[in-house]
Amino acid sequence: MQVRSLFLLLVLILVAATTEAGKNKKEKTKDGSKCEDWRWGPCVPNSKDCGLGFREGTCKGESKKLKCKIPCNWKKKFGADCKYKFESWGGCSAQTGLKTRSGILKKALYNAQCEETVYVTKPCSSKIKSKSKAKKGKGKD
C-alpha cells in the first residue's frame, strides 16, 4: 500500500511540475500588451535593399520591433508584404522582346498599401526548351 501511495504522489508531483512549466512557457511568449490595434511599418533591411531586417509597430504609445525578411528576388519592387497570385507568362512580343504577366493581390500583410494588380516583364528566352527527354539505357540498336 505504501508503494502505491508513493507512486501516486510521484505522479502528482510530475503532473504539477509539467503544468507549471507550461504556464511559464506561455507567459514568456506573451508580451504583456493589451493593445489590439497595432500599426506596422514596412520591413527595413539591416543592409542593402533585401535580406533580414526589422519592422516597427506602434499602438497607443507602445512600440515594438519584429524581425522580418525581404526576399532578394525580382518581386521586391512590390514590397515584401504584398503577396500576389500570378498568371502564366504570355507570349513573346516581337517589338519589345519581352514576356509579360499580371498578378492579382492575394494578401497584404501588416496593413501594407499594395496595388490590386501588378504587371511584370522579363526578356524572352533565346533558347528553345524541349519537353521530351531522351531515355537512357533502354535504346534499341
N, C-alpha and C positions, 0 to 999 in steps of 0.2 A: 504494500500500500504506500509506503514511503517513497519507493522508486517511482511509482505512478504520479504522486503529487509533486515530486521533484521535477519530473519530466514535464508535467503540465505547467509548473512555474517557469521553467526554462523556455517553453514555447511562448508563454505570455510575455516574457521579457523580450524575446526576439521580435514578436509582433509589435510591441510598443516601440522598440528601437527603430524598426523599419518605417513605422508610421511617422515618427519624429523626423527621420532622415528625409522622408518625402515632403514633409511640411517645410523643412529648411530649404530644400531644393526649390520649391515653388516660391518661397519668399525671396530667394536670390534673383529669380527671373523677373519678378515684379519690380518696376522702377519706382513705385510709390506715388505715381502721378494719378490723379483722379480726372484729369482733363481728357476729353474725348475728341476735341476739335483741333487736332494738330494740323498745322500748315507747313508743308515740307518744301524746301528749296531744291534746286537742281543738284545733281551729283557733281561735285567738283573734284577732278582727279588730283592726286598728290603731285604728279609731274606730267609734263606734256599735255596731250589732249585726250588720253584714254588710259584705262587701267584702273587700279584701286584708288579709292578716294573716300570722301565723306560728304554727307548731306546733312544740312542743319534744319531743325524743325523748331517752331515756336507755338506756344499755346498759353494764353492768358498770363504772360510774363515769364513762363517757364521756357527753357530752351534745352534741346538735346542734339547730339550728333550721332548719326548712324553710319556704319561702314556701307559702302556701295561700290559698284564697279561699272565702268563704261566700256563696252566691248570695243576692241580695236579692229573694226572692220568697216565695210562700206556703208553700213546703215547708221553710222554715228551722226550723220548730219540731221537725222530725225530726232536725236536725243535718246538716251538710254532708257528713258521712262515711257516712251511711246512704242507700243507693240502693234505691228501690222500683220495682216494676212495678205500675202502677195499672190497674184495670178501667175500663170506661166509666162515665160518670156515670149514676146511677139516675134514676128519675122524681122529679118534684117532690112533696114531701109537703105536702098541704093544711094540716095542723095547724101545721107549723113554717115553711113557705115556703122550705125548704132542699132541695138535692140532696145526695146522699151517694155516695161511692165508697170502695173499700178498696184498699190497696196491700200487696203481699207483698214481704218483704225479698229483694232481688236480690243485694246486695253490701254488706259492712261494711268500709270502708276503715280502715287504721291501727288495727286491733283495737278499733274503736268498739263501744260497747254499744248495740245497736239493738233495737227491738221487732220481732218477727217479722211482725206485721200491724198496719197503721195505718189509721185512718178519717179522711177529710176531708169537710168540708161547704162548700157555697157557696150564696149566695142564688139562688133561681130567677130566671131571666131573665123580665122582664115583656114583652120584645119577642118577636114570632114571627118566626123566621128562615125565609125562603123559599129553597128549594133550587133552584128554577128561575129562570133569569135571562132577561130579555127579550133577544132577538137584535137587535142594532142594524144598520141598513144593509141588511137583507135582508127587510124587511117588505113586505107586499103592500097596496096601497091599496084 
